[in-house]
Amino acid sequence: MPDLVPRRFRLLVFDWDGTLADSTALIVDAIRVACRDAGVRVPTADEARHVIGLGLADVLTRIAPGIADDQRARLIDGYRSHYMARDGTLALYAGTTELLAELEAAGYWLAVATGKSRAGLERALAAAGLAGRFHATRCADEGRPKPHPDMLLHLMRTTGVPAGDVLMIGDTTHDLDLAANAGVAALGIAHGAHDRAALLSRAPLAVLDSTQGLRDWLVAHG
């Protein structure tokens, strides 16, 4: 198998849900059940998939605009309760752990930019055995959420890596818009929340179908 050697990029920034973790179905289900229990219109599965990766305020604005404060509180509590009841069952996509280890050993710097809360990401990293794998991480409750460039700008400041050496990797248009807004290159991964056509509409460097496809692309172009 060809070796990974950093050439064009130095810092690889990954989204979490739908990119590294196979969590899309659980998030969609949690959103829809929480809406039902809060007495607000239940979004379609496609509508719920579209908001994955956004900050919580933006999610609520898009799926339940104009709701009362008590409904908002029930919706947030219901989502968290339903998600956390099953998040221990989540797995990373096949080959993810091995790829991250190989990337770090090859000399890449690794980071995460996620719509999760800090507490949620730390819990996920620990469950996946990836605590300490990333050089830097940034969560939606620590600044401006996607697609505002804050997350990537923070990661670049933290690591000292300039925009031209950064590659954002994500499964949603929100990730690709984040990259464009921060002036960095991006790859789409089509095994998560948004489909290939939606990702291609943002003109990333490529849209890949799997973790292995990502590795192959990095061997050839990274």
Beta strands, then each sheet from edge to edge (+ up, - down):
strand 1: 11-14
strand 2: 109-114
strand 3: 136-139
strand 4: 166-170
strand 5: 185-189
strand 6: 207-208
sheet 1: 3+ 2+ 1+ 4+ 5+ 6+
end
